[in-house]
Amino acid sequence: MMMDPAHGTIGSEEADPRDVQKNNFADMSDTSQPHQEPRRVNNDPRANKQQKGNQVRRDRRDVHGWVVLDKPIGMTSTQAVAVLKRLFNAKRAGHAGTLDPLASGGLPIALGEATKTVPFVMDGRKRYQFTVCWGEERDTDDIEGRPTATSDQRPTREAILALLPRFTGVIEQIPPRYSAIKVQGERAYDLARDGEVVELAPRPVEIHHLTLVDQPDNDRAVFEAECGKGTYVRALARDMGRILGTYGHICALRRTLVGPFGENDMIPLDQLEALCDRAASGEGSLADALMPVETALDDIPALAVTRADAARLHRGQAVLLRGRDAPTSSGTVYVTVAGRLLALAEVGNGEIIPKRVFNLTGLTASTGRNERN
């Protein structure tokens, strides 16, 4: 099966209509404490239990990094975040791009200070493999909806291939009625559920690649698409079906790329749970499942600074660029000191101006994980 953000968006960060709880990003404000070396932590996520009445309470801890869950079919993105937050006993967690329950694949989950880098992942490219079932259009544009139109016509392989260029590049796309786009302050999916006719305006989206992968029978076709954010896979299936003279809806969806995170980075839930059990018995560490916070910043230049400059940046103060080795470019950079992530900053007018400062005290990605990635 396959997946997508925003109840079928091929890269949209809208909320899943069937996953309406808010992302648990908690407080992402920066602090301005002096730089500290990370303290030693107990890797057992079941440590630090305290009794409160008849209940057992575990103190949440600081965990910083990314976990790319290979989300199973049937689980909402909100449920996935809650599960990982529990496994890591983490204080803060959030995901970068919703996958609806029928979808599987890469769901990047940010823990701790990684939540500050979520927008960089959500702005990246997404890749999906999806199956379109021909002959039927549904109100949600996927298999979970109610049929609204049917046809006995089935497209040939030649007709499908001839159509693909029309859906490549920057195109105008009308989002599905069941989407989280707001219409006069109301979510489109809420209006649709109430029986109202929702008229959504077309908007430009970019599809970098769209290929026909397989055609197992006359009723189904398997595609792969790579696109920018805001694109809806469900709308893509709907529109192709209409132009081909039949109807179509998504019947399987899997996300294989989100920004810098690909299939090699994905971890199935059962493996994470097994790692948690080993960590609890002292045979491993959940740090092995974490990817560094800065993994989300692969497309951003890195800038190393001295410890003296790092102290100023950590206090929220700008640093003057000087010397012939000072960068001449401007824009967003991520700043490091002694190989450790310090801040997101803007370079311009001869200064480094900190925008988001990171405080990575606690559990972070293991050295081995850093080397492998």
N, C-alpha and C positions, 0 to 999 in steps of 0.2 A: 504494500500500500504506500501512500505518499502523503505529502503534507504541504502546508502553507500558512503564512501568517494571516491573521485577521479573517478567521472563518473561511479560508480559501484564498486569501489574497496571495498573489504570487510574490509578495515582497512587501505587502502593506503592513504597517505597524499598528493598524487599527485593532481594537479589542475584538476578541472572538465573541459573536453574539451568544454562543453557548458557554461562554467562559467570562461572565460579566464581573467577577470580582476584580478589585483593583490590584495592580502589581504592587508587591511589597517592597518598595524601594526605600522606605523609612527615611531617616534623616541623612541627607547626603551633603550636609554643610561641611566646609573645611574647618579645621582647627589650626591654631597657631602655636603649638607647643614646640619646644626645642627638639632638634633631631635626636632620636633615641635608637639604639640598637635593639633589634627584636628580642623580646624576652623568651625564655624557654617555655614551651607549652606542653601540656599533656595531650598527646595525640588521640587518646581514648575519648571519643565523642560522648561516651556515657559517664564520664567523670564529672565531678563537681555537683553531685546530686545533693539536694537538701530536702528535708522533710517539712511539709507545711500542712498541718492537720493530718488527714489520712492520704494526702497526695504526695507524690514524689516530683519535685521540681528540679530541673537542671538549669544552672546558670548558663545563659547564652555566652558565646565567646567570639572573639574577633577572628574571622576567617576571611582571607583576601585572595581572590583569583577567579578564574573562569572554569566552569565545568560544562562541557558540551554533551548534554544528554541525548542519547538516541531514543527519543520519546516513543513509547509504544502506542499503538492504536488504542483508542478508548480513554486515554488520559488527557485531561485538559492541561493547558500550560500553567494555570494557577495551581493545580494539584501537583504538577511536577516541581514547581518552585517550593511548595510546602514540604514535599518529601525530601528534597535535597537540603533544605534548611534544617529539617529534623535530623537527617543523617550526619550533617556536619555540626549540628548544634550551633548554628551560626546566628549572629545578631541581625544581619541584613542580607537580603537576597532579592533578585529580580531577574526577569528574562528579557532577551533582546529579540523581539519579534514573535508574536503569538502563532502557535500551531493549533488548529482546531482538533477535536477528538478523533476524527476519522483519519487524520494525517499522522505520519511517522517521520522520524529522521531528526536532523540537527536542531536542537533547542538550546542555544547558548544561555547559560544561567550564570549571572554575575553574583559573586559573594563579596560582602564587605566593600572595600574601596574600589573594587571592579565596577560597582554600580555607577561610578562617576564616568566610566568609559562606554556605557551602554549606547549613547547616541552614535558613536563612531561605528559600532557594529551594525546598528539598524540602518545606517546610511549606505552600507556596503551592498555589493551585488548578492543576489540570491540565485540558487539553482534548484530546479525542481524536476522530478520525473513524475509524470501524471498520466493516468488513463482516462480517456474520454469514452463514454458509452453513448453510441449514436441512437437516434430514433426517438428520443424522449427529452423534453426540457422540463426542468423542475423549478419550483419557486425560489429555492435557495441556490440553484445552479450546481448542486451536488447531490449525492445519492441520498442524503438525509431529508431532502425536501419532498413536496407533493408534486406529482406530474401536472403540468399545465398545458402541454401540447405534445402530440405524437406524430410520427411519420413512418411510413414503410420504406422510404428511400434510405439507401446506404451509400456512402461515398466510396469511390474507387481510390486506390493508392495514388494514381496519377492526379486525380482531382485534389487530393490532400496536399501532395507535394507542390502543385501549382499554386495553392492558396498560401503557403507558408510565407512567401515574401511580403504579403500584405500585412502580416502580423509581426514584422521584424523592423527594428528601428524605433523612432518616436512615433507613436500612434495615439489616436484619441480613443479612450475607453470609458464606457459608462459603468460605474461600479454596480455590483449586485444590489438588489433591493434589500437583501439581508446582509447589511454591512454596518459598521459602527460609525459611518459618516453622519454628521449632524445635519438635520434639516430643521431650520428654525428652532434650534436648541434641543431637538429631540433626536435620539439615535434612529437611524433609518430602520434597523431591525425591529425596534419597539413599535414604530408606526406600521410596519408590514405585518407584525403579529396581530395588531389591532384591526387589521383589515383595510387600512388606508392605502390608497394608491400613492406610492412613493416615486416621485420624478427626480432622479439624480442627474446632475449636469455632467457631460463628458469632461474628462480631464486628460492631459497628456501624460503618458507613461513611456518608458523606454524598455524595449525587449532586445537584448543584445544578440541572442541566438535562440532559434526555435527549430527543432529538428524532429522528424518522425523516426522513432526508434524501432517500433514494431507494429505489426497489424495482425494480431493472433487470429482474428476472424472478422467477418463483415460487421459485427456489432461493436467492435472495440478497436481503439488505436492508442498506442503508447507514445508519448512525446517527452522531450526534454527541453526545458526553457531556462535561459539565464536572463535575469532582468534587474532593473533598478527598483527602488522601493516604491510602494504605492500601486504596483501592478497586481491585478486580481487574476489568478489562474481560473477561477470559476467563470469569470466574465470572458476569458479567452476561449474556454470550451463552448460557452453559450454562443458567442459570436461566430466562431468557426462553423458550428452546427447550422446556424441560420443561413450563412452564405453558401454552404455546401448543399442546401436544399433539403436538409434533414434537421434534426434537433440534436443537442448534445448536453451532457452534464458530466461533472467529475465523479468518477466512481473509485478512484484510488489516487493517492497523492503522497509523495515523499520528498522531503527537503534534503538536499545533499551538500549545499554550500550556503553559509551565511557569513558574509564579510570574509575575515581571515580563517574561518573555521570550516574545515572540510570533513569528509567521511572518516579519514584517519584519526581525527580528533574526537570522534563520538564514542561515548561509553554507554553501554546498555545498563539499564537500571539494576538488573540482577548482579552485574559485576560490581557496581557501586555498593550494593548491599553486602556483597561478600567481602569487599574491602573494608567496609565498616566493621563487620564481624571480626576480621583479622586484626584491625586496629584495636578493637576492644580487648583482645586477648594479648596484645603486645607484639603481634607478629607482622605488623605493617603500619602504615601511616596514611591517613586520608590526604596528606599533602601530595602523595603520588598521583592522585586524581585531579589535582589542580593544575591549570595552566596559568602562567604569570599574568598579572593585571595588564601589563604592557602589550600582551599579545593582540589586544584589540586595537593597538595603535600602530600596526605594521606599516600603514601608509603615511605615517607622520614622521618627519625627520626627528632624530634624537640629538640632543645637545648636552654634552657633559660639562659640568661646572666644578669649581673648586669647593672645598668644604666651607670656606668663608662665604662664598656667594650662595651656597646652598642654605646656609643659616639665614641669610637675608630673605631669600625666596620663601623659605619655610615660614617666616614671619609675615609673609604677604607683601614684602617690599621689593621694588624693582631693582634690577642689577644692571649697571652700565656695561656695555660691550666694549672691550678695548683690546688693543694688540692686533697684530697682523693676522692672527688666527681667528679673529672674531668673524662670525658668519655675516655675509653681506645680504643674504636673502631675508625676507620677512614672512610672517604668517605664523601658524600654529606649530609648536614643537612640543615634544615631551622631554623634560629635563631629568638627567640622571646625575648622581654623585656616587663615585666609587662603584659604578655598575648597578646602582640601586635606583629605582624609579622615585622621583621626588615630586614632580609637578607637571601639569599642563600649563603652557605659557604662550604668550604672543611675543614675537620678536618684531621690533619696529622702532624707527627713530633712535637707533643705537642703544636700545634697552631690551631687557628680558622682563616682561610683566607677567607675574604668576596669575593664573585664572582658577585653577583647581589644584590644591595641595593634597598629596597622598600621605597617609599615616599608616604604614604597613607593619605595625606592631601586632604580632599574633601569628596565626598559622598561615603560611604562604606556600607557594609551589615548591616542591622539593628540587634540589640541585639537579637530580637526574631528569626530572621533567623539563627543566629549563634547557638542558643540553639536548634533549630529544627534539625539542621544538624550536 
